[in-house]
Amino acid sequence: MKKFEMYHASYDSFEKFDEKFITLSETDTFTNGFWFSSEKTTSCAWRNPRFLKKCVITLSNPIEYREMKKIYVEEYQEKITCDEFRREMLNRGYDGVVFSEPIDITMEKIVEGTVFETLRGSKRKFIIGEFGGIEEYSVDKWGNEEYLADYIDIEDYRKTVETVVICFNASPIEILWEKNNPYWG
């Protein structure tokens, strides 16, 4: 069992999550559900959400993102809608998926010039910066590098990584509070 304190932003105020409001299609992944973020400012949906909720998410059997992707690619590969896939994950006993993308970086791997892959498939490279910190770069399919951010050290990088949870149904969700959204109001 995994428990998370997360945020959810919405256009309308409500007291309980209802599956009839799950968006039938998704652009970010191959499943739908209720989306939550560890960050208040990025929990906001694609439209101008007026309300921010703090929730406790208790997942009894989350599927690991890479395993979920493997099932989708090997068994369905675009032959199923994201809503059908979510229902298939529920039928298999999963209640959600957790995206947490801290890349397993070490100083040794940084010195070796290792290119890392995030959960969503983008490439990252880290170098030791001029003042001893760590610089993060994205790497495109041609090997071109683009600067993204500086970190004091590896732990500083790990602290900045957002966690995203998708609940496949409403049962793992408890709303602690709701207020007007100060980030997108």
N, C-alpha and C positions, 0 to 999 in steps of 0.2 A: 504494500500500500504506500502510495506517495501523496504527500500533502503539500500544496502550494498556496501562498497568498499572492493573488494576481489581480490585475485590473482589466475591466471591460468598459468600453465606451459605446454609447448607443444614442440614436437620434430621439428615441422616446423613453420616457420614464416607465419602469415596470418593477414589480416586486418579485417576480418569479420568471425564470427562463422557460420558454415554451418551444418545443421542437417544430411547431408549425411556422416559426419565424426563422428557421435555418435557411440561409440562402441556398438555392438549389445548385448553383455552379460556383466555382472558385477559380481565381486566376493564379494564386500563389502555390497551390499544391493540388494533388489529385483526390483530395477528400474535403468534405465540408464538415461543419459542426459549429460549436460556439467557440470563438477565438478569445484568448486571454494573453496578457503580456505582464512580465515582471516590471515593466516600465510604465509609469503613468502617461508619459508624453507620447509613447508609441502605441498605446493600446487603442488609439482612436482609429475607427474604421475609415473606409475610403470616402465616406460622405461626412459632412460637418456634424459630428456628434455633440449633442448638448448636455449629455449626462455621463458622468464617470462613476463606475461602481467598483468597490473593493470587494473581492470574493475570496472564499476559501474553496479550493478545488481539491477533492479527495479522490484520486484515481486508484481503484483496486487492482486493475490489470491494464496498465498502459502498454501500448506497443512501441517499440523503439523505432524511430523514424527510418533508419536504414532497412530494417526488417519489413516495415510497411511498404516502402518503395520497392523492395525486392518482390513482394507478393504482387504488387500492382504491375510491375514490368513483366514478370514471368507468367502471370496468370491472366491478366486482363488487357494490358497495353491499349488503352483508348477504346476498348470494346464495352465500356461500362461508364456510366455517369459518375460524377463524384458523390452524388447522393446515394446511388446504388452501392458504391464502394464503401461508404461510411456504414451503411446498413450491413454489408458483408463483414466488416470489422466487428460490429456489434454481435452478429451471429457467431463469430469465432470467439467471442468472449472478451473482446477488448473494449474499454470504455473511453479511451482517448489516446492521444499521441503527444509527446513532449519534444519540442525543438529546443535544444540548448547547444549552442555552437562554439563553446570554448575549444579551440584547436589545441591539441596536446603538444604544445611547443616546449622545447628544452633548449638550453643554451647550446648544447652540442648540435642539435638539428639546425639551429640558426646559423652557427658557424659553417656547417656543411652546405648551407644554401638550399635546404629542403623546401620544396613547394608543397604546401598543404592544401587539402580540399575540404571545404566546409560541408555541412550536412546537405545544403541545397545545391552543391555542385560547383560553387565558385572557387577559384584558386587564390591562395594567399601566400606571400613570402614575407619573412621578417628578417631584418638586418640589425646589427648593432649600430646605433646612431653615433654621431660625432661626439656626443657628451656621455656616452655609455648607456643610454636608454635604448629602447627597442622601437624601430620604425616598421609599420605595417604597409604592405603594398598589395594591390590586386594584380593578378597576372592573367592576361587574356589568352585566348587559344593560340596566338602567334608568339607568346612569350613576352609581350610588352608589359612593362610594369608601371603602375600608377600609384603614387603615394596616397595613403588613406589617413594614417594617424600615427601619433607618437605615444609611447607609454614609458613610465618610469622604469618598470621591470616586468617580468612575466606575470607576477601576481596582479599588478596594476591592469594588465590586459585582461586577465580572467575576471576581474571585478566589473568590467564594462560590458560583458556579454549578456545580451537580453535572452530571457527564456520565454518561449511561446508555448502555450498549451492549447490544443484543440480537444474539446469534450465532444464525444459522439452523441451524447444525449444530455438531458438536464439533471439527471440524478446525482452526479458528483459535485454539483454547484450549490454553494451557500452564499447568498449576498449578505455582506456585513454592513455596508452602507452605500448610499447613492447621494451624489451632490451635483450641482451644476458644474459642468466641465470647464475648469479655468484654463485649460490648454487650447481649446478650440472654440470657446464660447463666442 
